[in-house]
């Protein structure tokens, strides 16, 4: 099993990796199918199903689908250009993707929210169609956005093609137990094994430069969030808080009056800064999703700014270790809130961050696995119940608490010798089972939990 660090950490746009980035990527893939088709097309249509329908407006799924059909991609997204394009589409009812003729598309008629039963493959399903001059469908594809910006066609999902099964890699671990066994036999750390896998598919320079870009985008996102205030879009009138918290913390520095637990406020400020940017539709990095994008960068920033001996030269080691854990969770369970609740998003992010922090602080592979296990175990059962379908309440604060749990988990693991009662594999399987048993209204549909018990208008 191989899942690249650049699959786990993808540069994209908020507010959701599965509901915004995924549909945009799906639309781009459909345009490629159209370009390769011998048919002559005159229009396009889209139908959103399951969670993509129920929380689609709050997650900007409609906008993402329209922009995807117009040729936009998450990693090169230009907000100003997107707004201008949406205005033209609404005015003229056409999209003009590169390499295709002008295509009829009326957002009010050709984009449908289907609130019926989910499509069979996944809670996040969408059907894209291309039509001829008479309006008949001549090309159709079903896509599933399976979390973290990953997109699969119906055939790919049925064939189990959710991981890269290309050329063999040196350390093809599919479980935490295999990972630890390979580490023991080889004498390598988890990051060293992950690095060897990545280099076998690319080159050392591209890995180094790619990891540097990931952290640059993450850190830039933190800085934007720490210096921006105001009200978040969407109708809930949620006030940005990261800047105010950060300003207060900076003012208190050097006063020698702070309680030790104030460090939690620093971590929360870093994480909330990212997720406020995500909620505003800014550029973020999936880690492993947009809804959980603040946890891991907050822990890295905490480590760099507050832990003696921290060095930016170890960020690649942090990311590689975290990606190894994230890959195990995705392969054996899920990182999709629509499939398994927020345990799959913030829980996975916390486990990844705990593992990365433990590694760069000198943890053994056994301690790293223990750190991930502690963090994920104590998110089991967490629901995904965003108020009004927006990635704001409780999502923004939840990232702060996920970061705090990650640091605590790493610290506990480092206090031990790596031997512990519950293995990470058991926790991942428990998370999968819990997600399977969880009622649909608690899985990113905004039909239960806080979403129905908090007034949202």
C-alpha positions in Angstrom: 0.0 0.0 0.0 1.4 3.4 -1.0 -0.3 6.8 -0.4 2.0 9.7 -1.0 2.6 12.5 1.4 1.4 14.8 -1.4 -1.9 12.9 -1.4 -2.4 13.3 2.3 -1.4 17.0 2.2 -3.0 18.7 -0.8 -3.0 22.5 -1.4 -6.6 23.5 -2.0 -9.4 25.9 -1.1 -11.9 26.0 1.7 -14.3 25.3 3.2 -14.3 21.5 2.7 -12.0 19.0 1.1 -14.8 16.5 0.4 -17.5 18.9 -0.4 -15.6 21.7 -2.1 -12.3 20.4 -3.4 -13.7 16.9 -4.3 -16.5 18.1 -6.5 -14.2 20.6 -8.2 -11.7 17.8 -8.9 -14.6 15.5 -10.1 -15.8 18.1 -12.5 -12.3 18.6 -13.9 -12.0 14.8 -14.4 -15.3 14.8 -16.2 -14.1 17.6 -18.5 -11.2 15.4 -19.4 -13.6 12.6 -20.3 -15.5 15.0 -22.5 -12.3 16.1 -24.2 -11.4 12.5 -25.0 -14.9 11.6 -26.3 -15.8 11.5 -30.0 -19.2 13.1 -29.3 -20.1 16.8 -29.8 -21.4 18.3 -26.6 -23.7 21.3 -26.1 -24.4 21.3 -22.4 -23.6 19.9 -19.0 -25.6 19.0 -15.9 -24.9 17.9 -12.3 -26.8 16.1 -9.6 -25.6 16.1 -5.9 -26.6 13.3 -3.6 -26.3 12.4 0.1 -24.2 14.7 2.2 -23.2 16.7 -0.8 -26.9 17.6 -1.1 -27.8 18.1 2.5 -24.8 20.3 3.4 -23.8 21.4 -0.1 -24.8 25.0 0.1 -23.0 25.5 3.4 -19.9 23.8 2.1 -20.0 25.7 -1.2 -20.5 22.4 -3.2 -22.7 24.1 -5.7 -20.1 26.8 -6.4 -17.2 24.3 -6.5 -19.1 22.1 -9.0 -19.9 25.1 -11.2 -16.3 26.4 -11.1 -15.0 22.9 -11.7 -17.1 22.6 -14.9 -15.7 26.0 -15.9 -12.1 24.6 -15.6 -11.0 25.6 -12.1 -8.8 23.4 -9.9 -8.2 23.6 -6.2 -4.4 23.9 -6.2 -4.5 26.9 -8.6 -7.7 28.5 -7.4 -7.9 32.3 -7.9 -10.7 33.8 -5.8 -11.1 37.0 -7.8 -11.2 35.1 -11.1 -13.7 32.7 -9.7 -16.1 35.4 -8.7 -15.9 37.0 -12.1 -16.5 33.6 -13.8 -19.5 32.8 -11.6 -21.0 36.2 -12.5 -20.6 35.5 -16.2 -22.1 32.0 -15.8 -25.1 33.3 -13.9 -25.6 36.1 -16.5 -25.2 34.0 -19.7 -25.9 30.4 -18.6 -22.8 29.0 -20.3 -19.4 27.6 -19.2 -16.3 27.8 -21.4 -13.7 25.2 -20.2 -10.5 25.1 -22.2 -10.4 22.6 -25.0 -14.2 22.3 -25.3 -16.9 24.3 -27.0 -19.1 26.8 -25.2 -21.5 24.6 -23.1 -25.0 25.5 -21.9 -25.3 25.4 -18.1 -28.0 27.2 -16.2 -27.1 26.9 -12.5 -30.8 27.1 -11.4 -31.9 24.3 -13.7 -28.8 22.1 -14.4 -27.5 21.7 -10.9 -29.8 19.6 -8.8 -29.7 18.8 -5.1 -31.1 15.3 -4.6 -32.2 14.7 -1.0 -33.3 11.1 -1.5 -31.3 8.1 -0.5 -27.5 8.1 -0.9 -25.9 6.7 -3.9 -24.7 3.1 -3.2 -21.0 3.7 -3.1 -20.5 6.6 -0.6 -22.4 9.3 1.3 -20.7 11.9 -1.0 -22.0 11.1 -4.4 -22.5 13.2 -7.6 -23.5 12.5 -11.1 -22.2 14.6 -14.0 -23.7 14.6 -17.4 -23.0 16.0 -20.8 -25.8 16.6 -23.3 -26.1 16.9 -27.1 -27.9 19.7 -29.0 -31.3 18.1 -28.2 -30.6 18.0 -24.5 -30.1 14.2 -24.4 -27.4 12.8 -22.1 -24.6 11.4 -24.2 -22.0 11.0 -21.5 -22.5 10.4 -17.8 -20.2 9.5 -14.9 -20.8 9.0 -11.2 -18.2 10.3 -8.8 -17.6 9.8 -5.1 -15.8 12.3 -3.0 -14.4 10.0 -0.4 -12.7 12.5 1.9 -9.6 14.6 1.9 -10.1 15.7 -1.7 -9.8 12.2 -3.0 -12.2 11.5 -5.8 -13.2 8.1 -7.4 -15.5 7.1 -10.2 -18.1 4.5 -9.5 -16.0 1.8 -11.3 -12.8 2.8 -9.4 -14.6 2.6 -6.1 -16.1 -0.8 -6.9 -12.6 -2.1 -7.9 -11.1 -0.8 -4.7 -8.7 1.5 -6.4 -8.4 4.0 -3.5 -4.7 3.6 -3.1 -1.8 3.7 -5.6 -1.0 0.1 -6.6 1.8 1.1 -9.0 5.4 0.0 -8.8 6.4 -1.7 -5.6 7.8 0.4 -2.8 10.5 -0.6 -0.3 8.2 -0.6 2.8 4.6 -1.5 1.7 3.1 -1.6 5.2 -0.7 -1.8 5.3 -1.1 -1.8 9.1 0.6 -0.4 12.1 1.8 -3.8 13.1 3.5 -4.3 9.7 5.0 -0.8 10.0 6.5 -1.5 13.4 7.8 -4.9 12.2 9.5 -3.3 9.2 11.0 -0.6 11.3 12.4 -3.2 13.7 13.9 -5.3 11.0 15.3 -2.4 9.0 16.4 -0.3 11.9 14.8 2.7 10.2 12.4 5.2 11.7 8.8 5.6 10.3 9.9 8.8 8.5 12.9 7.1 7.0 10.7 4.2 5.6 8.2 6.7 4.3 10.9 8.8 2.7 12.3 5.7 1.0 8.8 4.9 -0.4 8.4 8.5 -1.7 11.9 8.6 -3.3 11.2 5.3 -5.0 8.4 7.0 -6.9 10.1 10.4 -7.4 13.3 12.1 -6.3 14.8 13.5 -3.2 14.7 17.1 -4.4 11.0 17.0 -5.3 10.2 15.5 -1.9 12.2 18.2 -0.1 10.7 21.0 -2.2 7.2 19.6 -2.0 7.3 19.3 1.8 8.7 22.8 2.1 5.8 24.1 0.0 3.3 22.3 2.2 4.6 23.9 5.3 4.9 27.3 3.7 1.2 27.2 2.7 0.2 25.9 6.1 2.2 28.6 8.0 1.1 31.4 5.6 -2.5 30.3 6.4 -1.8 30.5 10.1 -0.4 34.0 9.7 -3.4 35.2 7.6 -5.7 33.9 10.2 -3.8 35.5 13.1 -3.9 38.9 11.4 -7.5 38.9 10.1 -10.7 39.7 12.0 -14.3 40.2 11.1 -17.4 38.0 10.5 -17.2 34.7 8.6 -19.5 34.3 5.6 -22.5 31.9 5.6 -25.2 33.6 7.7 -24.3 32.4 11.2 -22.4 35.7 11.9 -19.6 33.8 13.5 -16.9 36.2 14.6 -13.2 35.4 13.9 -11.5 34.9 17.2 -7.9 33.8 16.5 -6.5 37.3 16.0 -8.0 38.6 19.3 -6.7 35.6 21.2 -3.2 35.9 19.6 -3.0 39.6 20.2 -3.9 39.1 23.9 -1.3 36.3 24.3 1.4 38.4 22.7 0.5 41.3 25.1 0.8 39.0 28.1 4.3 37.7 27.1 7.0 38.4 29.6 4.6 39.3 32.4 5.5 36.2 34.5 1.9 35.9 35.6 0.6 33.3 33.1 -0.7 30.0 34.2 1.0 27.0 32.5 -2.2 26.0 30.8 -2.0 29.2 28.7 0.0 27.2 26.2 -3.3 25.6 25.2 -4.5 29.0 24.1 -1.5 29.4 21.8 -2.3 26.0 20.2 -5.9 26.9 19.9 -5.1 30.2 18.3 -2.9 28.6 15.7 -5.5 26.0 14.8 -8.4 28.3 14.8 -6.5 30.7 12.6 -6.3 28.0 9.9 -10.0 27.0 10.2 -11.3 30.5 10.1 -9.4 30.9 6.9 -10.8 27.7 5.7 -14.4 28.8 6.6 -13.8 32.0 4.6 -12.8 30.0 1.5 -9.1 30.7 1.8 -6.1 28.5 0.7 -5.4 25.7 3.1 -3.7 22.3 3.1 -5.7 19.1 3.6 -4.4 17.5 6.8 -5.9 15.1 6.1 -9.1 17.1 5.3 -10.1 20.8 5.2 -12.4 20.5 8.2 -9.4 19.2 10.2 -6.8 21.4 8.5 -5.8 23.3 11.6 -4.7 20.5 13.9 -1.4 19.5 12.3 -0.1 23.0 11.4 -1.0 24.2 14.9 1.1 21.4 16.5 4.1 22.1 14.2 3.8 25.8 15.0 3.6 25.1 18.7 6.7 22.9 18.4 8.7 25.5 16.5 7.7 28.4 18.6 7.5 26.9 22.1 9.6 23.8 22.4 13.3 24.2 23.1 15.5 22.6 20.5 12.9 22.6 17.7 14.2 23.0 14.2 12.5 23.7 10.9 14.9 21.2 9.4 12.8 18.4 10.9 9.5 19.5 9.4 9.9 17.0 6.6 10.3 14.2 9.2 7.2 15.5 10.9 5.1 15.5 7.7 6.4 12.1 6.5 5.6 10.5 9.9 2.1 12.0 10.0 1.4 11.0 6.4 2.3 7.4 7.2 -0.2 7.3 10.0 -2.8 9.1 7.9 -2.4 6.6 5.1 -3.1 3.7 7.6 -6.3 5.4 8.8 -7.5 6.1 5.2 -6.6 2.6 4.0 -8.2 0.7 6.9 -11.0 3.0 7.9 -11.9 6.5 6.6 -10.9 10.2 6.8 -14.4 11.3 5.6 -16.8 13.0 8.1 -19.7 12.0 5.8 -18.7 8.4 6.1 -17.5 8.1 9.8 -18.2 11.4 11.6 -15.6 13.8 12.9 -13.6 11.1 14.5 -12.4 10.4 11.0 -11.4 14.0 10.4 -10.2 15.7 13.6 -9.5 12.3 15.2 -7.3 11.3 12.3 -5.6 14.7 12.2 -4.9 14.6 15.9 -3.3 11.1 15.5 -1.2 12.3 12.6 0.0 15.3 14.5 0.7 13.4 17.7 2.8 10.9 15.7 4.7 13.7 13.9 5.5 15.5 17.1 6.5 12.4 18.9 8.9 11.6 16.0 10.7 14.9 15.9 11.0 14.9 19.7 13.0 11.7 19.5 10.3 9.1 19.8 11.0 5.5 18.8 8.6 3.9 16.2 6.8 2.2 19.1 6.3 5.5 20.9 5.2 7.2 17.7 2.6 4.4 17.1 1.5 4.8 20.8 1.1 8.6 20.4 -1.2 8.1 17.3 -3.2 5.5 19.2 -3.8 7.7 22.2 -4.9 10.6 20.1 -7.2 8.7 17.9 -8.7 6.6 20.7 -9.9 9.7 22.5 -11.8 11.0 19.5 -13.8 7.8 19.0 -17.4 8.4 18.5 -17.1 12.1 17.7 -20.0 13.1 15.4 -20.0 15.5 12.5 -22.9 17.9 13.1 -22.0 21.3 11.5 -24.5 24.0 12.3 -26.3 25.2 9.1 -23.9 22.9 7.1 -21.1 25.4 7.6 -17.5 24.3 8.5 -17.6 26.7 11.5 -19.5 25.5 14.5 -18.2 23.3 16.2 -15.5 22.7 13.6 -13.2 25.7 14.3 -12.8 25.2 18.1 -12.7 21.4 17.6 -9.4 21.8 15.7 -7.9 23.6 18.7 -8.9 20.8 21.0 -7.6 18.3 18.5 -4.2 20.0 18.6 -4.1 20.0 22.4 -5.0 16.3 22.5 -2.2 15.6 19.9 0.4 17.3 22.1 -0.8 15.5 25.2 -0.8 12.2 23.4 2.8 12.7 22.2 3.9 13.7 25.6 2.3 10.7 27.3 3.9 8.4 24.7 7.3 9.9 25.2 7.0 9.3 28.9 6.6 5.5 28.2 8.7 2.9 26.4 6.2 2.3 23.5 4.6 -0.7 25.1 0.8 -0.2 25.6 -2.4 -2.1 25.9 -4.4 -1.1 22.9 -2.7 -1.2 19.5 -3.2 1.5 16.9 -4.7 -1.1 14.5 -7.4 -1.9 17.0 -8.3 1.7 17.4 -8.5 2.3 13.6 -10.7 -0.7 13.2 -12.9 0.5 16.1 -13.2 3.9 14.4 -14.3 2.1 11.2 -16.9 0.1 13.0 -18.2 3.1 15.0 -18.5 5.1 11.8 -20.4 2.2 10.2 -22.8 2.0 13.1 -23.2 5.8 13.6 -26.6 7.2 12.5 -26.6 9.1 9.2 -27.8 12.3 10.9 -24.5 12.6 12.7 -22.4 12.2 9.6 -22.1 15.6 8.0 -25.8 16.0 7.1 -26.6 18.7 9.6 -29.7 16.7 10.6 -28.7 16.0 14.2 -26.6 17.0 17.1 -25.7 20.7 17.4 -27.0 21.3 14.0 -30.6 21.0 15.2 -30.2 22.1 18.8 -28.6 25.5 18.2 -30.6 28.2 16.5 -28.9 29.0 13.2 -30.8 31.9 11.8 
